[in-house]
């Protein structure tokens, strides 16, 4: 328990925070085992399905070619594991309010989705730059405009990712400072 002062209008109130058992169970080891299992399965599948760009075949359903495009399954792995990692980090600092955990996990999930879309946009920009380099001068203007639009999208998405990241760390630091 700790005392905290809060001002409301012209009055100052002192409040005491207490822990209440809600009957919910927090088991970080179960979460850590899930993270390990997901990482093992996804990394193992990528290792087994690894194919060089020149050896890729269109008739094979699952093959991992890193140079082809952003890997969707890597981001699925991050989405399945990073949400739990942020909950474990919060729990290690005794931040176990359900609303806080859900909010932070949601922000982390949004950060994962934004990051995947940024990677897709960067891939699109690289393809457009290659197209500009290989096209005749008459069609370069429209491709250059498309590349500029893609750069604006990446900038906006990057700003959104920075905001999510800043909110996550601001909450972590503020809660930690309140505890210290």
N, C-alpha and C positions, 0 to 999 in steps of 0.2 A: 504494500500500500504506500502511496505517496500523496502529499498535499500539493495542490496546484491552485494558484490564484488566477481568477479570471475577472475582467472588468465588463460590466454591462451597463451602459449609460454612465451615470455618475457613481454607481455602486461597485464595490469590489467584493467578490464572493470567493470563499475558499472551498475547494471540493476535494474529496478523497476518492481515488479510484480503487476499486476492489475487484478481485477476480471472482467470477461466478462460474460454478460448474454447470455447463449446459447439457452434459451428457454426451457430447460429441467427443470422439477420440482422435487424437493427433498422433499418427505413427510415422515418423520420418523414415524409419528403416524400410517400411513397405514401399514408400515412395522411391527411396534410393534403389531398392531392388528392381522396381519398374523401370527406372531410368537406365540402369545397367542392362536389363533385358532388352529394352528398345534399342539402345546404342549397339549392343552386340548383334542383334538381328539385322538392323539396317546397315551397319558397317560390314557385316559378313555378307549380306546380299550384294552390296556394292563391290566388295572384293571378288566374289564369285562371278559377277556379271560384268566385270571390267573388260572393256574392249577399246583398243586403239581406234582413232578416228578412221584410218584407212581400212581397218578390218571390220567396220560396222556393216551389218547386213539388214536389209529392210524386212526380211521374213522372220527374224527373231523377235519375239514379243518383248522380252525383258533383257536389255543390255545397258550397261552403264558406260556412256561415252562422255567424259567430262567436258570435252571441247565442243560438243554439239550444241548444247543449250543449258540453261540453268537446271539443276537437278531438283525436280519437284519433291522427290522422296526424301531428300536431305532436309528440306524445310518441314515436311511432315514429321520427321524425327525430332527436329527442334521444337515444333509445336507440342508434341507429345511429352517432351522432357523438360523444356525450359519453364513451363508453367509450374511444374512441381518443384523445380529448382528454386524459383523465386519464393514459393511457399516455405520451403525448407530454410532458406536464408532468413525470411521473416520470423519463422518459428525459433530460430537460434538466437534471435534478439528478443524473444518473448512477445512478439507481436502476433497475437493469435485471434484477433477480432475477426469474425467471419466476413464482415463487410470489407474490411481492409484487405484480407486475403483474396477475396473475390475481385476487388478492384485492381489490385496489383497483378494478379494472374491475368485479368482481362487486358490490362495495359501491356503486359508481356506478350500476350497472344496477338494484340494489335501490332506490336512491334515486329513480331515474326511475319505476319501477313504483309506489312509494309515493306519489310526487308526483301521478301520474295518478289514482290512487284517491282522494287527497285532493281533487283537483279535481272528481271525480265526486260525492263526498260533499258538497262545498260546493254543487254544483248541486242535489243532492237537498234539502239544507237550504233553499235559496232557494225551490224549488218547494213544499216543505212550509210555509214561512212565508207564501207567497202563498195556499196553500190555507187556512191558519188565518185569514188576513185576510178571505177571501171566504166562509167557511162560516158557517152559523148556530151559535149558542152551544152547542147540544147535541152537536155532533160535533167541536168545537174541542179537547176534552180529549184524545181519542185521537190527533189530529194533533199536538198539542203534545207528547205523550209520544214520538211517533215523531221529532219534531224534536230533543228532548232526547237520545234515543238516537243520532241522527246526529251531534250535537255531541260526544258521548262518543267515537264512532268517529273523528271528525276529530282530537280531542285525542290519542287513542292513536296514530293514524297520524302526526301531527305530531311526537310524541315519538320514534317510530321513525325518522323522517326526520332529526331533530336528532341522534340517536345515530349514524346512518350518516355524517352530515356531520362530526360531531365526530371519529369514528374516522379518516376520510379525512385531515382536517387534522392530527390528532395524529400520524399516521404521517409525513405530509409534513414537519411541523415537527421531529419527533424525528430523522428521517433527515438533514434539512438541518443540524441542530445537531451531529449526529455528524460530518458532513463538515467543518463549519466549525472 
